[in-house]
Amino acid sequence: MQTVTVPLGAQSYPVWVGSGLIDQVGSLLESVGAAEGSILLVSNDRVFGLYGDRVKASLAEAGFPVLVACLPDGEKYKTLDSVQQVYTAALEGHLDRASFIVALGGGVIGDLAGFAAATFMRGISFIQVPTTLLAQVDSSIGGKTGVNHPLGKNLIGAFHQPKAVVCDLDVLSTLPQRQLLNGLSEVVKHGIIGDSELLEAIAANPEQAKFGQLEMIEQCVVRSLLLKGQIVSQDEREAGVRAVLNFGHTMGHAVEQVAGYGKYTHGEAVAIGMRGALELSEKLGMLEPSTKRQLVRILSDCSLPTAVPGCDPAGLLSAMFRDKKNRQGRIRFVLLEEVERPVVRDDVPPEAVQEVLEMLTA
């Protein structure tokens, strides 16, 4: 087991990475100070069927009373209605401020369970047990929690750091390949914005990355956690440098919304958004054409989409104007000068954005 620490002073917390950790959740929870109070295990019906009984047994063995809130699976259930179900389970189970929520699942479960923890009784503790590559390398750390609104993704939420994160690499073996690629997109993003060695490893061995070879996946998870933890420690609430983690997300979130949640995975949409950001960077004279081509090729070699044919460019632009990262009505993009040199820009000419959107949707 490897331990990566997210360094946030008094709010610092460990991220454990290894095999067989699903069966150690109870003892790991004890090690971060959980000594009393009930546990509400929040999951979805698919993941709970795979791992719920093992996590419950581990918690029970450590002496914790365990309640369960099991939700339907899918991005379309990342809503306030689902959070309300978690509140109801917590109230009916008599949870109090000494209680913990354990989020067992992918990014949807982690985000909404974390938001429930942030707001129930004005905030109780929670831990993340991410079961997808995407959640392990991205959404499980950093404290961003929340749900979607019909007008945009993740528009309702709060910053609420977990007490710990448990990344069991064994659970990734049950993922369909499309879900591995969903997470690999965020790993490639981390390589582009801040870890050229990780990017080179993926470029040299895309098949190992795509098909979940254990040593490659462990490297992807650990190096992504180290990079994101370092960035979050400098800017917990995304007032500055943390914004670079949104590389590919401005267009990506718009693709998810306009195409309809579920048509593209989050990682697929972010890959399309990264291609858009790279095209904009080249168009503005920031990025060498040869570097852009190399990075787009890495996305393609990882079997990630780099276009969204048939999507409505006007709809994408409208969705981008509602992005929560915007300031004073101007769309904020994370662009690239070269690998490991992302730049936040809010002065991109509208005609350049329009040209890139038309290219991506042709």
C-alpha positions in Angstrom: 0.0 0.0 0.0 1.3 3.5 -0.9 0.1 6.6 0.9 -0.2 10.0 -0.8 -0.9 12.9 1.5 -3.1 15.8 0.3 -1.3 18.6 2.3 -3.9 21.1 3.5 -2.6 21.9 7.0 -5.1 20.9 9.6 -7.3 19.4 6.8 -4.6 17.2 5.4 -5.7 13.7 4.6 -4.2 10.4 3.4 -5.0 8.7 0.1 -4.2 5.0 0.3 -3.4 3.2 -3.0 -3.0 -0.6 -3.2 -4.7 -4.0 -3.6 -7.2 -5.5 -1.2 -8.1 -2.3 0.5 -11.9 -2.8 0.1 -11.7 -5.3 3.0 -9.7 -2.8 5.2 -12.1 0.2 5.0 -13.2 -0.3 8.7 -9.7 -0.3 10.1 -8.5 2.5 7.8 -11.5 4.6 9.0 -10.5 4.0 12.6 -7.0 5.3 11.8 -8.3 8.7 10.8 -10.2 9.2 14.1 -13.6 7.7 13.6 -14.4 6.3 17.0 -18.1 6.7 17.5 -21.3 7.3 15.6 -23.0 5.5 12.8 -21.8 5.0 9.3 -24.0 5.8 6.3 -22.7 3.8 3.3 -23.8 5.6 0.1 -23.5 3.7 -3.1 -25.4 2.8 -6.3 -27.1 -0.5 -7.0 -24.4 -1.7 -9.4 -21.4 -1.0 -7.3 -23.1 -2.1 -4.1 -23.8 -5.5 -5.7 -20.1 -5.9 -6.3 -18.5 -4.6 -3.1 -21.2 -3.4 -0.7 -21.2 -6.5 1.5 -17.4 -6.5 1.8 -17.3 -2.9 2.9 -20.2 -3.4 5.3 -18.4 -6.5 6.8 -15.2 -4.5 7.2 -17.0 -1.6 8.9 -19.0 -4.0 11.2 -15.8 -5.8 12.1 -14.3 -2.5 13.2 -17.4 -2.0 15.4 -19.3 0.6 13.4 -23.1 0.5 13.1 -23.8 0.6 9.3 -26.7 2.0 7.4 -27.1 2.0 3.6 -28.4 4.4 1.0 -28.4 2.8 -2.4 -29.1 5.0 -5.4 -29.6 4.2 -9.1 -26.5 4.2 -11.3 -25.8 7.0 -13.7 -25.0 10.7 -14.3 -28.7 11.5 -14.7 -29.2 10.7 -11.0 -26.6 13.3 -9.9 -29.4 15.6 -8.7 -30.7 17.2 -5.6 -33.5 14.6 -5.5 -30.8 11.9 -4.9 -29.2 14.0 -2.2 -32.6 14.3 -0.6 -32.7 10.5 -0.5 -29.3 10.5 1.3 -30.6 13.1 3.8 -33.7 10.9 4.5 -31.6 7.8 5.1 -29.4 9.8 7.5 -32.3 11.2 9.4 -34.2 7.9 9.6 -30.9 6.3 10.8 -30.4 9.0 13.5 -27.0 10.1 12.2 -25.4 12.9 14.2 -22.4 15.1 13.9 -20.1 12.3 15.1 -21.3 10.1 12.2 -19.5 9.5 8.9 -20.6 9.0 5.3 -18.7 6.5 3.3 -19.0 7.1 -0.5 -18.6 3.8 -2.4 -18.7 4.3 -6.1 -17.5 6.4 -9.0 -17.5 10.2 -9.4 -21.3 10.6 -9.3 -21.6 8.9 -5.9 -18.5 10.6 -4.5 -19.7 14.1 -5.6 -23.3 13.7 -4.3 -22.4 11.8 -1.1 -19.8 14.5 -0.4 -22.3 17.2 -0.9 -24.7 15.5 1.4 -22.0 15.3 4.0 -21.1 18.9 3.5 -24.7 20.1 4.2 -26.2 17.5 6.6 -26.2 19.2 10.0 -24.0 21.8 8.5 -21.3 19.3 7.7 -20.2 15.9 8.9 -17.2 13.8 8.0 -16.9 11.5 5.0 -14.4 9.2 3.3 -14.2 8.3 -0.4 -13.9 4.8 -1.6 -13.7 5.4 -5.4 -14.4 2.4 -7.6 -13.5 3.8 -11.0 -10.2 5.0 -12.5 -11.8 8.5 -13.1 -12.8 8.9 -9.5 -9.4 7.6 -8.2 -7.3 10.0 -10.2 -9.6 13.0 -10.1 -12.9 13.5 -8.3 -12.2 11.7 -5.1 -9.6 14.3 -3.9 -9.7 18.0 -3.7 -13.0 18.5 -1.9 -15.2 19.5 -4.8 -18.7 18.1 -4.1 -22.0 18.8 -5.8 -24.8 17.9 -8.2 -25.9 18.9 -11.7 -28.7 21.3 -12.7 -30.7 21.0 -15.9 -28.9 24.2 -17.1 -25.4 23.0 -16.4 -23.0 20.4 -14.8 -21.9 20.7 -11.1 -23.5 24.1 -10.7 -24.8 23.3 -7.2 -22.1 22.2 -4.7 -19.7 23.0 -1.9 -16.0 22.5 -1.0 -15.8 19.8 1.6 -12.6 17.8 2.0 -12.8 14.0 2.8 -11.1 12.6 5.9 -9.4 10.0 3.7 -9.6 8.3 0.3 -9.2 4.5 -0.2 -8.1 3.6 -3.8 -8.3 -0.2 -4.2 -6.7 -1.0 -7.6 -8.3 -4.4 -7.6 -11.7 -3.0 -8.2 -10.6 -1.5 -11.5 -10.4 -5.1 -13.0 -14.3 -5.1 -13.1 -14.5 -2.0 -15.1 -15.5 -2.1 -18.8 -12.8 -0.8 -21.0 -14.8 2.3 -21.8 -14.8 3.2 -18.1 -11.0 2.7 -18.0 -10.7 5.1 -20.9 -13.0 7.5 -19.1 -10.4 7.8 -16.3 -7.4 7.6 -18.7 -8.5 10.9 -20.2 -8.0 12.7 -16.9 -4.6 11.0 -16.5 -3.6 12.3 -19.9 -4.8 15.7 -18.8 -2.6 15.6 -15.8 0.4 14.6 -18.0 -0.2 17.5 -20.3 -0.6 20.2 -17.7 2.0 19.1 -15.2 3.8 15.7 -15.6 5.7 15.2 -18.8 7.2 11.9 -17.6 3.7 10.4 -17.0 2.6 11.6 -20.5 5.7 10.0 -22.1 5.0 6.7 -20.3 1.4 6.7 -21.7 2.6 7.7 -25.2 5.1 4.9 -25.2 2.7 2.3 -23.8 -0.9 3.2 -24.8 -2.0 -0.4 -24.9 -1.0 -1.0 -21.3 -2.8 2.1 -20.3 -6.0 1.3 -22.3 -6.3 -2.2 -21.0 -5.5 -1.6 -17.4 -2.1 -3.3 -17.0 -1.6 -3.1 -13.2 1.8 -1.5 -13.0 0.9 1.2 -15.6 -2.5 1.9 -13.8 -0.8 2.2 -10.4 1.7 4.7 -11.9 -1.3 6.6 -13.5 -3.1 6.7 -10.1 -0.2 7.6 -7.9 1.3 10.3 -10.2 -2.1 11.8 -10.8 -2.8 12.0 -7.1 0.6 13.6 -6.4 0.1 16.3 -9.0 -3.5 17.0 -8.0 -2.7 17.0 -4.3 0.2 19.5 -4.9 -2.1 21.8 -6.9 -5.0 21.6 -4.4 -2.6 22.4 -1.5 -1.8 25.7 -3.2 -5.3 26.7 -4.0 -8.0 24.7 -2.2 -11.0 26.8 -3.5 -9.9 27.3 -7.1 -9.1 31.0 -6.7 -5.9 30.7 -8.7 -3.6 28.0 -9.8 -6.1 25.1 -9.3 -8.0 26.4 -12.4 -5.4 24.7 -14.6 -7.0 21.3 -13.6 -9.9 22.4 -15.8 -7.9 21.9 -19.0 -10.4 20.5 -21.5 -13.4 21.0 -19.2 -14.9 24.2 -20.5 -15.8 22.6 -23.8 -16.0 19.2 -22.2 -18.8 20.1 -19.8 -20.7 21.8 -22.7 -20.4 18.6 -24.8 -21.8 16.5 -21.9 -24.8 18.8 -21.5 -25.6 19.5 -25.1 -25.2 15.9 -26.3 -27.2 14.7 -23.4 -25.7 13.3 -20.2 -24.7 9.7 -20.9 -24.0 9.9 -24.6 -20.4 10.7 -23.8 -18.6 9.8 -20.6 -17.0 12.6 -18.7 -13.6 11.6 -19.9 -14.6 11.3 -23.5 -16.1 14.8 -23.3 -13.0 16.2 -21.7 -10.8 14.6 -24.4 -12.9 16.5 -27.0 -12.5 19.6 -24.9 -8.7 19.1 -24.7 -8.6 18.9 -28.5 -10.6 22.1 -28.6 -8.2 23.8 -26.2 -5.2 22.6 -28.2 -6.7 23.9 -31.4 -7.4 27.3 -29.8 -3.9 27.4 -28.3 -2.4 26.9 -31.8 -4.8 29.3 -33.4 -3.7 32.0 -30.9 0.0 31.4 -31.7 0.6 30.0 -28.2 1.4 26.4 -29.1 3.6 24.9 -31.8 1.6 23.0 -34.4 3.9 20.0 -34.0 3.2 19.8 -30.3 -0.5 20.1 -30.9 -0.4 17.3 -33.4 1.6 15.1 -31.0 -0.8 15.7 -28.2 -3.9 15.0 -30.3 -2.2 11.8 -31.5 -1.8 10.7 -27.9 -5.5 11.2 -27.3 -6.3 9.1 -30.4 -3.8 6.4 -29.5 -5.6 6.1 -26.2 -8.9 5.5 -28.1 -10.3 8.8 -26.9 -12.6 10.9 -29.2 -11.3 14.2 -30.5 -14.4 15.5 -32.2 -18.2 15.6 -31.6 -19.7 15.4 -35.1 -23.3 16.5 -35.5 -23.4 18.5 -32.2 -24.8 22.0 -32.3 -22.0 24.6 -32.2 -24.4 27.3 -31.0 -25.7 25.1 -28.2 -22.1 24.3 -27.1 -21.3 28.1 -27.1 -24.4 28.9 -25.1 -23.5 26.1 -22.5 -20.0 27.5 -22.2 -21.3 30.9 -21.4 -23.1 29.4 -18.3 -19.9 27.7 -17.1 -19.3 28.5 -13.4 -15.7 29.3 -14.0 -16.5 32.4 -16.1 -15.9 35.9 -14.9 -17.9 39.0 -15.9 -19.6 37.2 -18.8 -16.3 36.1 -20.3 -15.5 32.4 -21.0 -12.4 31.2 -19.2 -10.3 28.7 -21.1 -7.2 26.8 -19.9 -4.9 26.8 -22.9 -1.4 25.5 -23.4 2.0 27.1 -24.3 3.7 23.8 -24.1 3.6 20.6 -22.1 3.6 21.5 -18.4 2.8 25.2 -19.2 -1.0 25.7 -19.0 -2.4 29.3 -19.1 -5.8 30.6 -18.0 -7.2 33.0 -20.6 -10.5 35.0 -20.6 -9.7 37.1 -23.7 -10.0 34.5 -26.5 -11.6 36.1 -29.6 -15.2 34.9 -30.1 -14.4 34.2 -33.8 -11.6 31.8 -32.8 -13.9 29.9 -30.5 -16.6 29.7 -33.2 -14.1 28.3 -35.7 -12.9 25.6 -33.3 -16.4 24.6 -32.4 -17.3 24.3 -36.1 -14.2 22.2 -36.6 -15.1 19.9 -33.7 -18.7 19.4 -34.8 -18.2 19.0 -38.5 
